[in-house]
Amino acid sequence: MKLKLRALFASVRLYFFGRNKREILQKLLLALIVFLALISVGFLLYVNHVDFKDAMIKQGQVQLLSIARSEAQSIENYILNINRELEILASDYPVHSGLLSNRRNNDYSKFLDSSYRNIEKLVDGIYLIDVQGTVIDAAPHREGVLGRDLSYLPDVNYVLNNYQSYTSKIFRTPSGQQVIASLQPIFESGKFIGMIRAVILMEKINLLVSHINQIDRVHAVVVDNRLTLLSYPDIRYIGKDISTVMSMVTGGRKNSGLDSILYKVRSGQEGSGAIDFLTLGYRPRAIKSLIAYTPIRVEENLWSLIVVMDYDVIGAPINKNTRDNFILAALLCLLFTFLGGYIYRGQQKKAELAITAASLNIINKQLHLELDERRRIEKELHESLHARRKPQNAPGEPDKK
């Protein structure tokens, strides 16, 4: 019993206090490797998420900027075509004859109607105006237009005084429509005899970008250099200041990113960004969006086209990528944990075997010591018994041999 207790105490002492430093260092190293592996997986997951997110944002911005450039060029070409049409019309002899005679006739009315049909997608009407600023003819023909004095209008007054082609700023008609006017002076033998005036409805700018607005969660906005909305899918906001609308939908909350981009838009710069911007709906909201903006130059006017895409369009694949990476990372962590546990159990088993072997060695030595002690005791007992069995001599007698 004592032998078993000694062996047990020896095993416990060896297990807790008798491990060699190499075994402890191996286990610490194993734990450190597993920990670093988990940290590395987490770091790689984060780096992959950031890189994928940046790549998706950059790709989206590049695509939006490409669309914006293409559409801006298209709008510029439409306005230029209007001006070219007015130039051609201003050079027609029947038009000159009509202005010189100061009366309407069918000869130039045909040219006026033909020009209007060529550009009616954007133009609300074309007006032939004499040197006093009076309307001689118009296409399409409208009651109450002929004979009207338009000399009080800033754009008409500018051409009457400067004899130069002119594209006006945005202004509001008596009917409340937001328009711009493009005017071309007419000369006969170097003498100013009148002008051709085309009125462009801002609502019709929406027609030029309508195909963009048909893309799911993408829309286009056109603003001038005063940030006035020239085009917006909801025509109720055309003519309003985009900063005012943004302030209204955000409750006046400051947005430094938006302010920076709007400054660039006003100055005619090109670029892209990811900010809170106007989204579509009966009540516009400011949500995180990708935007790209590029300038539109119409004569002396500087406009900008902004193409907006809801961030959720790229947010879905970003979230999917993050989810897939998380699942992969979780599997790798489980694998590392399993391998670490497997290696640890192997080391543990080796340690237990070593402890068992050491315990058996101690027990074996103890047994040998006890056997030696038993042999010694048996030898002493044997000698003692032998000594007692020998006959003893009487006093004075010699020993018997």
Long-range contacts (C-beta under 8 A, 24 or more apart in sequence): 3-363, 3-366, 3-367, 3-370, 6-362, 6-363, 6-366, 7-359, 7-362, 7-363, 7-366, 10-358, 10-359, 10-362, 10-363, 11-355, 11-356, 11-358, 11-359, 14-355, 14-358, 14-359, 15-355, 18-355, 18-358, 19-351, 23-347, 23-351, 26-347, 27-344, 27-347, 30-340, 30-343, 30-344, 30-347, 31-340, 33-340, 34-336, 34-337, 34-339, 34-340, 37-336, 38-333, 38-336, 41-329, 41-332, 41-333, 41-336, 42-329, 44-329, 45-325, 45-326, 45-329, 48-321, 48-325, 49-318, 49-321, 49-322, 49-325, 52-318, 52-321, 52-322, 53-318, 56-314, 56-317, 56-318, 57-274, 57-290, 57-314, 59-314, 60-290, 60-309, 60-313, 60-314, 61-272, 61-273, 61-274, 61-290, 61-292, 62-272, 64-272, 64-290, 64-291, 64-292, 64-307, 64-309, 65-270, 65-271, 65-272, 65-292, 65-294, 65-307, 67-212, 67-292, 67-307, 68-220, 68-292, 68-293, 68-294, 68-305, 68-306, 68-307, 69-270, 69-294, 71-208, 71-209, 71-212, 71-220, 71-305, 71-307, 72-294, 72-295, 72-296, 72-305, 74-208, 75-205, 75-208, 75-209, 75-222, 75-296, 75-298, 75-303, 75-305, 76-296, 76-297, 76-298, 78-121, 78-122, 78-208, 79-122, 79-167, 79-182, 79-200, 79-298, 79-299, 81-118, 81-119, 82-119, 82-122, 82-123, 82-182, 82-198, 82-200, 83-165, 83-167, 83-182, 83-184, 83-299, 85-115, 85-118, 85-119, 85-198, 86-115, 86-126, 86-165, 86-182, 86-183, 86-184, 86-196, 86-198, 87-165, 87-184, 88-115, 89-115, 89-126, 89-184, 89-196, 90-184, 90-185, 90-186, 90-195, 90-196, 95-128, 95-186, 95-196, 96-186, 96-188, 96-193, 98-128, 98-136, 98-137, 99-128, 99-130, 99-136, 99-186, 99-188, 99-193, 99-194, 100-188, 100-193, 102-130, 102-136, 103-136, 104-136, 104-137, 104-146, 108-137, 109-137, 109-139, 112-137, 112-138, 112-139, 113-139, 113-140, 115-139, 116-140, 119-198, 121-204, 121-207, 122-200, 122-201, 122-204, 122-205, 122-207, 122-208, 123-198, 123-199, 123-200, 123-201, 123-204, 124-177, 124-179, 124-199, 124-200, 124-201, 124-204, 125-198, 125-199, 126-196, 126-197, 126-198, 126-199, 127-196, 127-197, 127-198, 127-199, 128-194, 128-196, 129-156, 129-194, 129-195, 129-196, 129-197, 130-193, 130-194, 131-160, 131-192, 131-193, 131-194, 133-157, 133-160, 136-194, 150-197, 153-181, 155-181, 155-183, 155-197, 156-181, 156-183, 156-195, 156-197, 158-183, 159-183, 159-185, 159-195, 160-195, 163-187, 163-192, 165-299, 166-299, 166-300, 167-298, 167-299, 167-300, 167-301, 169-224, 169-301, 170-202, 170-224, 170-228, 170-230, 170-239, 172-239, 173-199, 177-201, 177-202, 177-203, 178-202, 178-203, 178-230, 178-238, 178-239, 180-301, 182-299, 202-230, 202-231, 202-238, 202-239, 203-235, 203-238, 205-230, 205-231, 206-231, 206-232, 206-233, 206-235, 209-305, 212-307, 216-313, 217-309, 217-310, 217-312, 217-313, 218-307, 218-308, 218-309, 218-310, 218-313, 219-280, 219-307, 219-308, 220-305, 220-306, 220-307, 220-308, 221-278, 221-305, 221-306, 221-307, 221-308, 222-296, 222-303, 222-304, 222-305, 222-306, 223-265, 223-303, 223-304, 223-306, 224-301, 224-302, 224-303, 224-304, 225-266, 225-267, 225-268, 225-301, 225-302, 225-303, 225-304, 226-266, 227-262, 227-265, 227-266, 230-303, 232-278, 233-280, 234-280, 234-282, 234-284, 237-284, 242-278, 245-278, 245-284, 246-277, 246-278, 246-286, 249-278, 249-283, 249-284, 249-285, 249-286, 250-276, 250-286, 255-286, 261-291, 261-293, 264-293, 265-293, 265-304, 265-306, 266-304, 268-295, 268-297, 268-302, 268-304, 269-293, 269-295, 270-294, 270-295, 274-311, 277-308, 278-308, 279-308, 279-310, 287-311, 290-314
